Amino acid sequence: MVVFQPKEGNDMTDLRSKRSVDSIKKAFIDLTLSRGMDHVTVSEITKQAFINRQTFYLHYLDKFDLAHQVASDFFVKTTKFYKDTSLTHHDRNEVLMIMCNYLTAHYREIIVLHEVQSASDDLNQEIEERMMDFIQVVSRKHVSEFNHEVYMSLINATVDFMIKYSKIPSDKDIIKIVEMIREVQNADNDGVKKYQNQY
């Protein structure tokens, strides 16, 4: 996939370019939420973003390239936010509650990611890989194949809940679920160690 590399320019040009990109992404998110990605066209995106098609193609190859960038941006800023939060808050439950508030604030983007994920096999694979990268950061240890499936099931169930009820689970519910997952992870790791010790 070709990744857009912005040309060097003055501050005014850079600011104009950033505004165009922000407008394109907002239009894409709004349209995807209201119509579904399959029914969104570049023409509709440019119309809602108040830009011309030339400006769109200056930044993106097509709507799938745009979807890729939206997903990438979300995981980059979410991972950074988690790392920064973990540095200033050492209580795990407190970090979880802060992350819950963060996810609530980015509810629209999460729903769009779910829609994008089902629109393309390539995007689905990329989003799953980015999810696992984030989980590795959160767990701070290797995630086994079994735990991978547990985490992915939890993420998918949480997104389904958000779509159905238009909200994320409560802080307490998420903390309980995470504690259960930790127990499963510890049990899985203990089982592997016991197996290794036998042979």
SVG drawing of the C-alpha trace seen along z (x, -y; Angstrom):
<svg xmlns="http://www.w3.org/2000/svg" viewBox="-29 -30 40 65">
<polyline fill="none" stroke="black" stroke-width="0.4" points="0.0,0.0 1.3,-3.4 1.5,-5.8 1.1,-9.5 4.2,-11.5 3.4,-15.2 5.6,-17.6 7.6,-20.1 5.9,-23.5 5.4,-26.6 3.3,-26.6 0.2,-28.0 0.3,-25.2 0.8,-22.6 -2.1,-24.0 -4.3,-24.0 -3.3,-20.4 -4.1,-19.3 -7.5,-21.0 -8.3,-19.1 -7.2,-15.8 -9.3,-16.4 -12.3,-17.4 -12.0,-14.3 -11.7,-12.0 -14.7,-13.6 -16.8,-13.3 -15.8,-9.7 -16.7,-8.9 -20.0,-10.7 -21.0,-9.0 -19.9,-5.6 -21.9,-5.9 -25.0,-7.0 -24.8,-4.8 -22.2,-2.1 -18.8,-2.0 -20.1,0.0 -22.4,-2.8 -19.9,-5.6 -18.3,-7.1 -15.4,-9.5 -17.8,-12.0 -19.9,-12.0 -16.9,-12.4 -15.5,-15.4 -19.0,-17.0 -19.4,-16.7 -15.8,-17.8 -16.2,-20.8 -13.1,-19.9 -12.6,-18.8 -11.7,-15.3 -8.1,-16.4 -7.6,-17.4 -8.9,-14.0 -6.6,-12.1 -3.7,-14.2 -3.9,-12.5 -5.5,-9.1 -5.7,-6.5 -9.3,-5.6 -11.8,-5.2 -10.0,-2.0 -6.8,-3.8 -8.6,-6.5 -10.1,-3.8 -6.7,-2.3 -5.4,-5.7 -8.3,-6.3 -7.7,-2.9 -4.0,-3.5 -4.5,-6.9 -6.9,-5.5 -4.5,-2.8 -1.5,-5.0 -3.2,-7.7 -4.9,-5.1 -1.6,-3.3 0.1,-6.5 -2.7,-7.6 -2.5,-4.2 1.3,-4.5 1.1,-8.1 -1.7,-7.2 0.2,-4.2 3.2,-6.4 1.2,-8.8 -1.2,-6.3 0.1,-3.1 -3.2,-1.6 -4.5,0.8 -8.1,0.2 -7.7,-3.5 -6.0,-3.2 -8.9,-1.1 -11.4,-3.7 -9.5,-6.4 -9.4,-4.2 -13.1,-3.7 -13.6,-7.5 -11.2,-7.7 -13.1,-5.1 -16.4,-6.8 -15.0,-10.0 -14.0,-8.1 -17.1,-6.0 -17.9,-7.1 -14.4,-6.0 -14.8,-2.6 -18.1,-1.9 -16.5,-3.0 -13.6,-0.7 -16.1,2.2 -17.8,1.2 -14.5,0.8 -13.3,4.2 -16.1,6.0 -15.7,4.1 -12.4,5.7 -10.4,8.8 -7.2,6.8 -8.6,4.1 -10.0,6.9 -6.5,8.5 -4.8,5.2 -7.2,4.1 -6.9,7.5 -3.1,7.2 -3.3,3.6 -5.6,4.8 -3.2,7.5 -0.3,5.1 -2.3,2.9 -3.2,6.0 0.5,6.8 1.2,3.3 -1.5,3.6 -0.7,7.1 3.1,6.4 3.8,10.0 3.5,12.6 -0.1,13.4 -0.8,17.0 -3.0,18.2 -5.7,19.1 -5.6,15.7 -5.6,14.1 -9.0,15.7 -10.3,14.7 -9.2,11.1 -10.7,10.9 -14.0,12.4 -14.1,9.8 -13.4,6.9 -16.0,8.1 -18.6,8.6 -17.9,5.1 -18.3,3.5 -21.5,5.4 -22.8,4.1 -21.8,0.6 -23.7,0.9 -26.8,2.4 -27.0,0.1 -25.2,-3.0 -22.8,-3.1 -19.8,-1.3 -20.0,1.1 -19.7,-0.4 -16.3,-0.9 -17.2,1.8 -18.2,4.3 -15.0,3.8 -12.9,4.1 -14.6,7.4 -14.1,8.8 -10.4,7.7 -9.9,9.4 -11.5,12.6 -9.2,12.4 -6.1,12.0 -7.2,15.2 -7.6,17.0 -4.2,15.8 -2.5,16.8 -4.1,20.2 -3.0,20.6 0.5,19.6 0.6,21.9 -0.7,24.8 2.1,24.2 4.8,24.2 3.4,27.4 3.4,29.0 7.0,27.9 8.1,29.1 6.8,32.6 9.0,33.0"/>
</svg>
